[in-house]
Amino acid sequence: MAAHPLKAVTLTHVRYQRGDQIGHFLAWVSLVPVFISLGGFVTHFIFRRELQGIFFALGLLISQFINELIKTSVQQARPETCALLEMCDSHGWPSSHAQYMFFFAVYFTLLTWRSRWAAALVAWVLAVLTMFSRVYLGYHSISQVFAGAALGIFLGAVWFRIVNSGLVSYFPAIEESLFGRMFYVKDTSHIPNVLKFEYDNARAMRRNLHPKDN
C-alpha cells in the first residue's frame, strides 16, 4: 500500500536553517499570532469575557476568513525559497501572518493608545518583525507580506470603527441577555480604568469578608 505524503500543520510548524540564530529567533516571532490567539484571546474569554475583547477576536477571525477567500481566488504561489522548506502546499498572497499582526496592531493601538502607548508600540514592533520573518524564512515574497500588512491595516481600522461607532451601543443589551447572564459576559466600555476598578473592588470585597484583618 502506497504511503500518503505527509502534511504539516503550518500554523505552528516553522522551519529555519540549522545554525542560523537569526532564523531561530524569527521562527519564534513567526508564531506570535498563535500565542496571541491561544494565550491571549482564549485566556481572555475563559477568565474575563469582556465584550470589547470578544469583538476584537471576532474581527481577527473575520480578517483571516477574508484572507483565505482572497488566497483561494488569486492562487498566487509562494516564492521558490519555500520549496526548500517543503511547506508550499498553500497559496501565498496575501500573507495571513502579516495581515493578522497588522490588524491586531491597528485595532490595539486605536483601543489603547491614550493609556497604553508603550504596549501599542510593542504591537507594531512585533507586526513588523513577523512580516520580516515570513520573508527571511522563505515562506513569502516581499509583495505578499506587504499586501497582507496593507489589508490588515485597512480591515483593522474598519472593524474598529464598526465596533466602536455602531456595535458598542448593543453591548449593554448583550450583557443583559440570556447569553450574557449565562456566561458572565460583561461590558466595561463605560469604565475609564478597568484595571483600577477591578483592583479597588477586589480589595473592597476582601475587606468585607475579613473586616477584622483591616
N, C-alpha and C positions, 0 to 999 in steps of 0.2 A: 504494500500500500504506500503510495507516494506521500511524503510528508508535506504538510501545508506550510507555506512560507510564514515566518514569524512576523508579527506586527507589534510595535511598541506603543505604549500609552504615551503619546508625545507631550501631553500636558506636564508630565513630571520626568520624562526621560530626556536628559540633555547630555550631549557628548561634547568633549573638547579634546584637544591634542595632549597626549601624555607629556607631562613635564612642563606644560605651559601654565604658569602660575596665574597670569592674567586671565587666560581662558577658564581656569578653575574658578576664579573669583566671579567672572562674568556668567559662568554656568549657574552659580547660586543666585546671582542677580536676576537671571532669566526666569527663576522660579518665584520671584516676588509676587506676581499675580496670584499664584496658588496660595502663598502664605496669607495674602490679603483676604482671599475668598474664604479659606478654611479657618485660619487663625483669627481673622478679623470679623467678617460678617456672620459666619456660623456661630462664633462665640457671642457676638452681639445679640443675635436672635435668642440664643439659649438663656443668656443672663440679663439682657436689658430690654429687648423687644420694643425699641423706640421707633416710632413711625418714620422719622427722618432717615434713620439708618436703613430701615427696611426698604424704603423707596429708593435710596441710594443704590442698594444692592440690586433692586429690580431694574434700575436703569442700566447697570452694568450687564445684566443678563440680556436685556433688550439689545444693547450695543453689540454683544457677542453674537446674538442671533442675526442681526443685520450684517455683521462681518461674514458669517457663514453663507448668507444669501449672496453677497457680492462675490465671494470667492467661487462659489458654485457657478455663478453667472459668467464671470470673467475668465475663470480657469487659467490664470497665468501661472506658469511653472515656477518653482523655486530656482535659485541660481545653481549653476553646475557644482559649486562647492558643497552643496547639500548632498550630492550623490555619494560623497566620501563618508558621510555620516550615516548612510543607509536609512534616512528618515524623510524621504522625498515622496511619500505616497499621498500628499495633500497639496492643495494649491497654496500660492504664496502671497497673492495681492488681494487685499491689504493685510499687513501683519496684524494678527489678532493680539499679540503681546503688546505691541506699541499702542494699538487702539485702546486696549484695556487700561494701560497705565496712564495715558494722557486723558482719557475720560475721567479716571479716578483723580488725577492731579487737578483738573479743571473744576470738577464738582467739589472736591475737598477744599480747594482754595476759595471758591465763591461762598462756601458754607462757613469757613472758619478764619478767614484772613484777618478779621478785626481783632480776634483774641488769640489766634494760634498761628501767626505768620511764620514762625520758625518751623513748625510742623508742615505747613504748606510748602515751604522751601524744600524740605526733605522729600516731599512727594514729587516735586518737579525734578530733583536730582535723580531719584530712583527711576522716574519715567525716562529721562534722557539716557541713563545707564542701561536700562532694559532695551531701549531702542538700539543703542550701540552694540549691546551684547548679541542681538539677533543677527547683525551683520558680521561682527567679529567671529562668531562661532560658525558662520556659514549657512544659517538657516534662511536668511532673507537677503535680498538686494537692498541697496540704499533707497531706491524708489518705493519699494514695498513697505519699508518701515516708515518712511515719510508720509506715505498715503495713509497708513494706519494711524499715525500720530495726528494728522490733519482731521481725519474722520472722528477720532476720539475727542479732540478738542471741540469740534462742532457739535457732536452728539451730547457731550458732557454739558456744554453751555445751554443747549436747547432743553435737555432734560431738567436741568436745574431751574430754568425759567418755568417749565411746565409744572414742576412740583411746587415751587415756592411762590408762584404767582397764581396758581389755579388749584392744584390738588390739596394744598395745605389747608384750605378752607374746609375740607372734608375730614381733616384729622380728628376734630372733636367727635364727629359722628361715628367714625371708625372706632375710636376709643370707647364710646358708649354702646357700640353694637354688641351682639351676642358673641361674635368672634373676638372682639376686643376684650370683653369681660372674661371670656373663657381662657384666653391665652395671655392675659395681663398685658396686652398691647397698650402702650401709652403714648401720649403726645406731650412733648416738653418744649415745643417751639415757642411757647409763651414765657419760658423761664430764661432770663438773661444769662445766668451762670449755673448750668445744671450740676457741675461738679461741686460747687459750694452748697447748692440747695440740698443735694443728697448727703453731703458731709454733715451739714447742720442738722438735718432730720435724723440721720443715724445717731448722732450724739444725743439729740433730744430724746430719742426712743430709749437709748441706753440709760439716760438719767431717770426716765420714768419707770423703767424696770427695776433699777437699783438705786433708789433715792438716797439710801444711807451711804453709798460709796462716793457721793458728791458733796 
